[in-house]
Amino acid sequence: MEKTLDQLFTEFKESNRHRMPSQDVDDYIKVLYAKEEPDREEFISSFTCLIALLEEFYAMYNAPQELLFEYGHDALKSAARRYEVKRGGEPSIYAIWWISQSMRQAISEWRGDGPI
Protein backbone atom coordinates (compact mmCIF):
# COMPACT_ATOMS: atom_id res chain seq x y z
CA MET A 1 0.00 0.00 0.00
CA GLU A 2 1.41 3.38 -1.03
CA LYS A 3 1.74 6.01 1.69
CA THR A 4 -0.03 9.35 1.44
CA LEU A 5 1.89 12.62 1.47
CA ASP A 6 0.60 13.28 5.01
CA GLN A 7 1.89 9.90 6.22
CA LEU A 8 5.27 10.52 4.60
CA PHE A 9 5.45 13.97 6.17
CA THR A 10 4.57 12.61 9.61
CA GLU A 11 7.38 10.06 9.32
CA PHE A 12 9.76 12.76 8.07
CA LYS A 13 8.84 15.02 10.99
CA GLU A 14 9.38 12.22 13.51
CA SER A 15 12.78 11.33 12.08
CA ASN A 16 13.80 15.02 12.18
CA ARG A 17 12.30 15.82 15.58
CA HIS A 18 15.71 16.98 16.84
CA ARG A 19 15.65 19.74 14.18
CA MET A 20 12.17 20.99 15.03
CA PRO A 21 11.65 24.02 17.30
CA SER A 22 11.26 23.00 20.93
CA GLN A 23 8.19 23.49 23.10
CA ASP A 24 10.09 26.35 24.75
CA VAL A 25 10.17 28.20 21.43
CA ASP A 26 6.42 27.70 20.97
CA ASP A 27 5.77 28.97 24.49
CA TYR A 28 8.05 31.97 23.94
CA ILE A 29 6.22 32.92 20.73
CA LYS A 30 2.86 32.62 22.51
CA VAL A 31 4.06 35.08 25.17
CA LEU A 32 5.28 37.50 22.49
CA TYR A 33 1.96 37.33 20.67
CA ALA A 34 -0.02 37.94 23.86
CA LYS A 35 1.24 41.54 23.75
CA GLU A 36 -0.54 44.35 21.89
CA GLU A 37 2.14 44.59 19.20
CA PRO A 38 3.82 41.20 18.80
CA ASP A 39 7.37 40.94 17.46
CA ARG A 40 6.78 39.23 14.12
CA GLU A 41 10.49 39.21 13.29
CA GLU A 42 11.05 36.96 16.29
CA PHE A 43 8.42 34.55 14.95
CA ILE A 44 10.16 34.49 11.57
CA SER A 45 13.66 34.00 12.97
CA SER A 46 12.48 31.29 15.36
CA PHE A 47 10.91 29.20 12.61
CA THR A 48 13.19 29.82 9.62
CA CYS A 49 14.70 26.38 10.28
CA LEU A 50 11.36 24.88 9.21
CA ILE A 51 11.85 26.20 5.68
CA ALA A 52 15.02 24.13 5.25
CA LEU A 53 13.38 21.11 6.82
CA LEU A 54 10.40 21.31 4.46
CA GLU A 55 12.69 21.98 1.47
CA GLU A 56 14.30 18.61 2.20
CA PHE A 57 10.91 16.95 2.40
CA TYR A 58 9.72 18.36 -0.93
CA ALA A 59 13.07 17.66 -2.66
CA MET A 60 11.46 14.53 -4.16
CA TYR A 61 9.68 16.82 -6.65
CA ASN A 62 13.00 18.24 -7.95
CA ALA A 63 11.79 21.85 -7.80
CA PRO A 64 14.55 24.48 -7.51
CA GLN A 65 15.51 25.07 -3.87
CA GLU A 66 15.57 28.83 -4.41
CA LEU A 67 11.93 28.72 -5.47
CA LEU A 68 10.93 26.65 -2.44
CA PHE A 69 12.86 28.96 -0.11
CA GLU A 70 11.26 32.06 -1.60
CA TYR A 71 7.74 30.66 -1.28
CA GLY A 72 8.51 29.25 2.17
CA HIS A 73 9.84 32.55 3.46
CA ASP A 74 6.84 34.47 2.12
CA ALA A 75 4.56 31.90 3.79
CA LEU A 76 6.42 32.28 7.09
CA LYS A 77 5.85 36.04 6.92
CA SER A 78 2.14 35.38 6.32
CA ALA A 79 2.03 32.99 9.26
CA ALA A 80 3.69 35.59 11.48
CA ARG A 81 1.15 38.19 10.41
CA ARG A 82 -1.88 35.93 10.88
CA TYR A 83 -1.03 33.93 13.99
CA GLU A 84 -3.31 34.66 16.96
CA VAL A 85 -2.69 33.21 20.40
CA LYS A 86 -6.37 33.39 21.37
CA ARG A 87 -7.28 30.86 18.68
CA GLY A 88 -5.02 28.28 20.28
CA GLY A 89 -2.64 25.96 18.52
CA GLU A 90 1.10 25.74 18.51
CA PRO A 91 2.92 28.46 16.55
CA SER A 92 5.32 25.92 15.00
CA ILE A 93 2.45 23.78 13.65
CA TYR A 94 0.84 26.93 12.25
CA ALA A 95 4.12 27.89 10.56
CA ILE A 96 4.59 24.37 9.17
CA TRP A 97 1.11 24.42 7.63
CA TRP A 98 1.66 27.77 5.91
CA ILE A 99 5.11 26.84 4.61
CA SER A 100 3.96 23.42 3.43
CA GLN A 101 0.96 24.80 1.54
CA SER A 102 3.09 27.46 -0.08
CA MET A 103 5.76 24.98 -1.18
CA ARG A 104 3.09 22.70 -2.65
CA GLN A 105 1.79 25.67 -4.62
CA ALA A 106 5.31 26.52 -5.81
CA ILE A 107 5.87 22.96 -7.00
CA SER A 108 2.59 22.77 -8.88
CA GLU A 109 3.21 26.15 -10.54
CA TRP A 110 6.76 25.10 -11.43
CA ARG A 111 5.58 21.81 -12.92
CA GLY A 112 2.66 23.48 -14.63
CA ASP A 113 0.07 21.02 -13.43
CA GLY A 114 -2.57 20.72 -10.71
CA PRO A 115 -2.05 20.72 -6.98
CA ILE A 116 0.02 18.00 -5.28
C-alpha positions in Angstrom: 0.0 0.0 0.0 1.4 3.4 -1.0 1.7 6.0 1.7 0.0 9.4 1.4 1.9 12.6 1.5 0.6 13.3 5.0 1.9 9.9 6.2 5.3 10.5 4.6 5.4 14.0 6.2 4.6 12.6 9.6 7.4 10.1 9.3 9.8 12.8 8.1 8.8 15.0 11.0 9.4 12.2 13.5 12.8 11.3 12.1 13.8 15.0 12.2 12.3 15.8 15.6 15.7 17.0 16.8 15.7 19.7 14.2 12.2 21.0 15.0 11.7 24.0 17.3 11.3 23.0 20.9 8.2 23.5 23.1 10.1 26.3 24.8 10.2 28.2 21.4 6.4 27.7 21.0 5.8 29.0 24.5 8.0 32.0 23.9 6.2 32.9 20.7 2.9 32.6 22.5 4.1 35.1 25.2 5.3 37.5 22.5 2.0 37.3 20.7 0.0 37.9 23.9 1.2 41.5 23.7 -0.5 44.4 21.9 2.1 44.6 19.2 3.8 41.2 18.8 7.4 40.9 17.5 6.8 39.2 14.1 10.5 39.2 13.3 11.1 37.0 16.3 8.4 34.5 15.0 10.2 34.5 11.6 13.7 34.0 13.0 12.5 31.3 15.4 10.9 29.2 12.6 13.2 29.8 9.6 14.7 26.4 10.3 11.4 24.9 9.2 11.8 26.2 5.7 15.0 24.1 5.2 13.4 21.1 6.8 10.4 21.3 4.5 12.7 22.0 1.5 14.3 18.6 2.2 10.9 16.9 2.4 9.7 18.4 -0.9 13.1 17.7 -2.7 11.5 14.5 -4.2 9.7 16.8 -6.6 13.0 18.2 -8.0 11.8 21.8 -7.8 14.5 24.5 -7.5 15.5 25.1 -3.9 15.6 28.8 -4.4 11.9 28.7 -5.5 10.9 26.7 -2.4 12.9 29.0 -0.1 11.3 32.1 -1.6 7.7 30.7 -1.3 8.5 29.3 2.2 9.8 32.6 3.5 6.8 34.5 2.1 4.6 31.9 3.8 6.4 32.3 7.1 5.8 36.0 6.9 2.1 35.4 6.3 2.0 33.0 9.3 3.7 35.6 11.5 1.1 38.2 10.4 -1.9 35.9 10.9 -1.0 33.9 14.0 -3.3 34.7 17.0 -2.7 33.2 20.4 -6.4 33.4 21.4 -7.3 30.9 18.7 -5.0 28.3 20.3 -2.6 26.0 18.5 1.1 25.7 18.5 2.9 28.5 16.5 5.3 25.9 15.0 2.5 23.8 13.6 0.8 26.9 12.3 4.1 27.9 10.6 4.6 24.4 9.2 1.1 24.4 7.6 1.7 27.8 5.9 5.1 26.8 4.6 4.0 23.4 3.4 1.0 24.8 1.5 3.1 27.5 -0.1 5.8 25.0 -1.2 3.1 22.7 -2.6 1.8 25.7 -4.6 5.3 26.5 -5.8 5.9 23.0 -7.0 2.6 22.8 -8.9 3.2 26.2 -10.5 6.8 25.1 -11.4 5.6 21.8 -12.9 2.7 23.5 -14.6 0.1 21.0 -13.4 -2.6 20.7 -10.7 -2.0 20.7 -7.0 0.0 18.0 -5.3 
